[in-house]
Amino acid sequence: MTAMTSTPDASATPSPSAAPFRRRLELIVAAVGFAAAAVLQGGFAFVISRADDQALQESVLPALRAAGLEVADADAHVALNTLAGWFGFSLILIALLCAIGWFFAAYRPRRRSTGWWFFGAGLACLFGTQLVLYPVAFLFFLSAALFAVRTPIPGSSK
């Protein structure tokens, strides 16, 4: 009787290219950007909307003038509340775009088009803050660029 030798099945051993593709770096960069936007935009909107006219005159206006922004005393309350409203609205838009981007990145990490959601979040951060938070917007643009540049290995599963 001859003994049957079993040959290892090539499909039984996982190949390195079959490893799941994750977008961990892109999501971390976008999360850091969203956390910075939430702290800076949300903090500004919260402080300005909760401050009364006297607090604005005593603490916020001197700080703005020291930064080189001239705001008339009569228009300060309206101008700062309008700016806080823009910051708050753009923060909500950024949160929505990031949530959609995170969902698609987790659901279909191989799609490169998911980066457009983070690009939109960067534009919302950039224009919603009137170009003030360009370093934070850069993080969203970096995340979108990583989606475009990093590609899965062809022929890998999923």
The 8 nearest C-alpha neighbors of each residue, nearest first, counted from 0:
[[1, 2, 3, 4, 5, 6, 7, 8],
 [0, 2, 3, 4, 5, 6, 7, 8],
 [3, 1, 4, 0, 5, 6, 7, 8],
 [2, 4, 1, 5, 0, 6, 7, 8],
 [5, 3, 2, 6, 1, 7, 8, 0],
 [6, 4, 3, 7, 8, 2, 9, 1],
 [5, 7, 8, 4, 9, 3, 11, 10],
 [6, 8, 9, 5, 11, 12, 10, 4],
 [7, 9, 11, 10, 6, 12, 5, 13],
 [10, 8, 11, 12, 7, 13, 6, 14],
 [9, 11, 8, 12, 13, 14, 7, 17],
 [12, 10, 8, 9, 13, 7, 14, 6],
 [13, 11, 10, 9, 14, 8, 7, 15],
 [14, 12, 11, 17, 15, 10, 18, 16],
 [13, 15, 16, 17, 12, 18, 10, 155],
 [14, 16, 17, 18, 13, 155, 19, 12],
 [15, 17, 155, 14, 18, 152, 154, 156],
 [18, 16, 155, 156, 14, 15, 19, 13],
 [19, 17, 16, 15, 20, 155, 14, 156],
 [20, 18, 21, 17, 157, 156, 155, 16],
 [21, 19, 18, 151, 108, 109, 22, 157],
 [22, 20, 23, 108, 19, 109, 105, 104],
 [21, 23, 25, 24, 108, 26, 104, 20],
 [22, 24, 26, 25, 21, 27, 28, 104],
 [25, 23, 27, 26, 22, 28, 142, 145],
 [24, 26, 142, 28, 22, 27, 23, 145],
 [25, 27, 29, 23, 24, 28, 30, 22],
 [26, 28, 30, 24, 29, 25, 23, 31],
 [27, 29, 31, 25, 30, 26, 142, 138],
 [28, 30, 32, 26, 27, 31, 139, 142],
 [31, 29, 27, 33, 32, 28, 26, 34],
 [32, 30, 34, 28, 29, 33, 35, 27],
 [33, 31, 29, 35, 138, 30, 135, 34],
 [32, 34, 36, 30, 35, 31, 37, 29],
 [35, 33, 37, 31, 36, 32, 30, 38],
 [36, 34, 32, 38, 33, 37, 39, 31],
 [37, 35, 33, 39, 40, 34, 38, 32],
 [36, 38, 41, 34, 35, 40, 39, 33],
 [37, 39, 35, 42, 41, 36, 40, 34],
 [40, 38, 42, 36, 41, 37, 35, 43],
 [41, 39, 43, 36, 42, 86, 37, 38],
 [40, 42, 37, 44, 38, 43, 39, 45],
 [41, 43, 45, 39, 38, 40, 44, 46],
 [42, 44, 40, 46, 45, 41, 39, 47],
 [45, 43, 83, 41, 47, 42, 46, 87],
 [44, 46, 42, 48, 43, 47, 41, 49],
 [47, 45, 43, 49, 48, 44, 42, 50],
 [48, 46, 50, 44, 49, 45, 43, 83],
 [47, 49, 45, 46, 50, 44, 80, 83],
 [50, 48, 46, 47, 45, 51, 44, 54],
 [51, 49, 47, 48, 54, 46, 55, 52],
 [50, 52, 54, 53, 55, 49, 48, 47],
 [51, 53, 55, 54, 56, 76, 50, 75],
 [54, 52, 56, 55, 51, 57, 50, 58],
 [55, 53, 57, 51, 56, 52, 50, 58],
 [54, 56, 59, 52, 53, 57, 58, 60],
 [55, 57, 53, 54, 60, 58, 52, 59],
 [58, 56, 54, 55, 53, 59, 60, 61],
 [59, 57, 55, 54, 61, 60, 56, 62],
 [58, 60, 55, 62, 61, 63, 56, 57],
 [59, 61, 63, 62, 56, 58, 55, 64],
 [62, 60, 64, 63, 59, 58, 65, 57],
 [61, 63, 65, 59, 60, 64, 66, 58],
 [64, 62, 60, 66, 68, 65, 61, 59],
 [63, 65, 68, 67, 61, 66, 62, 69],
 [64, 66, 62, 63, 67, 61, 68, 60],
 [65, 67, 63, 64, 68, 62, 61, 69],
 [68, 66, 64, 65, 69, 63, 62, 70],
 [69, 67, 64, 63, 66, 70, 65, 60],
 [68, 70, 64, 67, 71, 63, 60, 66],
 [69, 71, 75, 68, 72, 74, 60, 64],
 [72, 70, 74, 73, 75, 69, 60, 78],
 [71, 73, 75, 74, 70, 56, 76, 60],
 [72, 74, 71, 75, 76, 77, 70, 78],
 [73, 75, 71, 77, 72, 76, 78, 70],
 [76, 74, 72, 78, 77, 73, 71, 79],
 [75, 77, 79, 78, 74, 80, 52, 55],
 [78, 76, 80, 74, 75, 79, 81, 73],
 [79, 77, 81, 75, 80, 76, 74, 82],
 [78, 80, 82, 81, 76, 77, 75, 83],
 [79, 81, 83, 77, 82, 78, 76, 84],
 [82, 80, 84, 78, 79, 83, 77, 85],
 [81, 83, 79, 85, 84, 80, 78, 86],
 [84, 82, 44, 80, 86, 81, 85, 79],
 [83, 85, 81, 87, 82, 86, 88, 80],
 [86, 84, 82, 88, 83, 87, 127, 89],
 [85, 87, 83, 89, 84, 40, 88, 128],
 [88, 86, 90, 84, 85, 89, 44, 83],
 [89, 87, 85, 91, 90, 86, 84, 92],
 [88, 90, 92, 127, 86, 91, 87, 123],
 [91, 89, 93, 87, 92, 88, 86, 94],
 [90, 92, 94, 88, 89, 93, 95, 87],
 [93, 91, 89, 95, 90, 94, 96, 88],
 [94, 92, 120, 90, 96, 95, 91, 97],
 [93, 95, 91, 97, 92, 96, 98, 90],
 [94, 96, 92, 98, 93, 97, 91, 99],
 [97, 95, 93, 99, 98, 94, 120, 116],
 [98, 96, 100, 94, 99, 95, 101, 93],
 [97, 99, 101, 95, 100, 96, 94, 102],
 [100, 98, 102, 96, 97, 101, 103, 95],
 [99, 101, 97, 116, 103, 102, 98, 113],
 [102, 100, 104, 98, 99, 103, 97, 105],
 [103, 101, 99, 105, 100, 104, 106, 98],
 [102, 104, 106, 100, 105, 107, 101, 99],
 [105, 103, 108, 101, 102, 107, 106, 100],
 [106, 104, 102, 103, 108, 107, 101, 22],
 [105, 107, 103, 104, 102, 108, 101, 109],
 [108, 106, 104, 103, 109, 105, 110, 102],
 [109, 107, 104, 110, 105, 21, 22, 106],
 [110, 108, 107, 111, 151, 20, 150, 104],
 [111, 109, 112, 108, 107, 113, 104, 146],
 [110, 112, 146, 113, 147, 114, 109, 150],
 [111, 113, 114, 110, 115, 146, 147, 116],
 [114, 112, 115, 111, 116, 100, 110, 103],
 [113, 115, 143, 146, 112, 117, 116, 111],
 [114, 116, 118, 113, 117, 112, 119, 143],
 [117, 115, 119, 100, 114, 118, 96, 113],
 [118, 116, 120, 119, 114, 143, 115, 139],
 [117, 119, 115, 121, 140, 120, 116, 143],
 [120, 118, 122, 116, 117, 121, 115, 123],
 [119, 121, 93, 117, 123, 118, 122, 96],
 [122, 120, 136, 139, 118, 124, 119, 123],
 [121, 123, 125, 119, 124, 120, 126, 118],
 [124, 122, 120, 127, 121, 126, 125, 89],
 [125, 123, 121, 127, 122, 136, 126, 128],
 [124, 126, 130, 122, 123, 136, 133, 127],
 [125, 127, 129, 128, 123, 130, 124, 122],
 [128, 126, 89, 124, 123, 129, 125, 85],
 [127, 129, 126, 131, 130, 125, 86, 124],
 [128, 130, 126, 131, 127, 125, 132, 124],
 [131, 129, 125, 128, 133, 132, 126, 127],
 [132, 130, 128, 129, 133, 125, 134, 126],
 [133, 131, 135, 134, 130, 125, 128, 136],
 [132, 134, 136, 135, 130, 125, 131, 137],
 [135, 133, 137, 136, 132, 138, 131, 32],
 [136, 134, 137, 138, 133, 132, 32, 36],
 [135, 137, 121, 133, 139, 138, 134, 124],
 [136, 138, 140, 134, 135, 139, 141, 133],
 [139, 137, 141, 32, 135, 136, 140, 28],
 [138, 140, 121, 142, 136, 141, 137, 117],
 [141, 139, 137, 143, 118, 142, 138, 121],
 [142, 140, 138, 144, 139, 143, 137, 145],
 [141, 143, 25, 139, 145, 140, 144, 29],
 [144, 142, 114, 140, 146, 117, 141, 145],
 [145, 143, 141, 147, 146, 142, 140, 148],
 [144, 146, 148, 142, 147, 143, 149, 25],
 [147, 145, 114, 143, 111, 144, 148, 149],
 [146, 148, 144, 145, 111, 149, 143, 114],
 [149, 147, 145, 146, 144, 150, 111, 143],
 [150, 148, 145, 146, 147, 151, 111, 144],
 [149, 151, 148, 152, 109, 147, 111, 146],
 [152, 150, 153, 109, 20, 149, 155, 154],
 [151, 153, 155, 154, 16, 150, 20, 17],
 [154, 152, 155, 151, 16, 150, 156, 17],
 [153, 155, 152, 156, 16, 17, 151, 157],
 [156, 154, 17, 16, 153, 152, 157, 18],
 [155, 157, 17, 154, 19, 18, 16, 153],
 [156, 155, 19, 109, 17, 20, 107, 154]]
